[in-house]
Amino acid sequence: MKKKKTVARSPARLSTLDDLLKKDGKLDEFQAVAIKEVLAWQITEAMKAKKLSRSALAVKMKTSRSQVGRLLDPRDGNVTLTTLQRAARIVGRSLRLELV
């Protein structure tokens, strides 16, 4: 039985997922989805802690339940900063944005 010859891989030749997405022109899109997913998760967790349903959050936000659904849907990037701020305030959190 022959042993397979292993080839040492140089770290310099390995690419990251960010490099691959940047090369394909999709990095910004994936980062936006990731940010929205984290925000949606954080709001959902804060709602659980406050025992707030989607309907209750909608009433407190003075909006529709479908708007809350869009807010909590990571694939729907069409949410305003004002909506995010209102939701955050109602669940006892604040929204902080920064450029890095």
CORJOQUI-V703870 format. One record per residue. N is the residue number from 0. PSI is psi in whole degrees, 0 to 359 (999 if undefined). NEAR is the number of other C-alpha atoms within 10 Angstrom. D_LAST is the distance of its C-alpha to the last C-alpha in Angstrom with 2 decimals. Layout:
n:psi:near:d_last
N:PSI:NEAR:D_LAST
N:PSI:NEAR:D_LAST
This chain:
n:psi:near:d_last
0:126:3:54.41
1:141:4:52.01
2:140:5:48.76
3:139:6:45.70
4:123:6:44.17
5:141:6:40.59
6:125:6:38.17
7:132:6:35.50
8:130:8:32.08
9:131:7:29.91
10:333:7:26.29
11:336:6:25.48
12:346:7:27.10
13:143:9:25.34
14:156:9:22.52
15:167:9:19.82
16:322:10:19.60
17:317:14:16.32
18:316:12:18.37
19:316:12:21.20
20:322:15:19.35
21:317:14:17.71
22:322:10:21.26
23:356:9:22.68
24:23:11:20.23
25:6:12:19.32
26:312:15:15.84
27:318:12:14.26
28:314:12:17.25
29:323:14:17.08
30:320:13:13.46
31:317:13:14.50
32:319:16:17.62
33:317:14:16.04
34:314:13:13.85
35:322:21:17.08
36:317:18:19.14
37:316:13:17.35
38:315:19:17.60
39:317:20:21.21
40:316:15:22.04
41:318:16:20.79
42:318:20:22.80
43:316:18:25.74
44:320:14:25.79
45:325:18:25.71
46:317:20:28.50
47:316:12:30.53
48:326:11:30.21
49:2:12:31.50
50:47:12:34.01
51:129:17:32.94
52:171:13:33.98
53:319:18:32.37
54:316:15:35.32
55:319:14:34.94
56:318:20:31.24
57:317:18:32.27
58:313:13:34.98
59:327:14:32.76
60:352:17:30.16
61:49:10:33.15
62:184:13:32.28
63:160:13:33.78
64:328:17:33.57
65:327:12:32.53
66:319:15:29.46
67:322:21:28.58
68:318:15:29.25
69:321:15:26.75
70:320:24:24.17
71:1:23:24.83
72:112:18:25.12
73:337:19:22.07
74:347:14:23.42
75:100:13:23.64
76:7:16:20.43
77:58:11:22.44
78:135:15:21.56
79:160:9:20.56
80:324:11:18.11
81:317:10:21.34
82:316:15:22.90
83:319:18:20.08
84:316:14:20.25
85:314:18:24.05
86:316:23:24.16
87:315:19:21.82
88:318:13:23.97
89:326:17:27.16
90:11:21:26.27
91:22:13:25.39
92:177:14:21.61
93:155:12:18.90
94:129:13:15.97
95:126:7:12.59
96:146:6:9.69
97:151:4:6.31
98:132:3:3.77
99:999:3:0.00
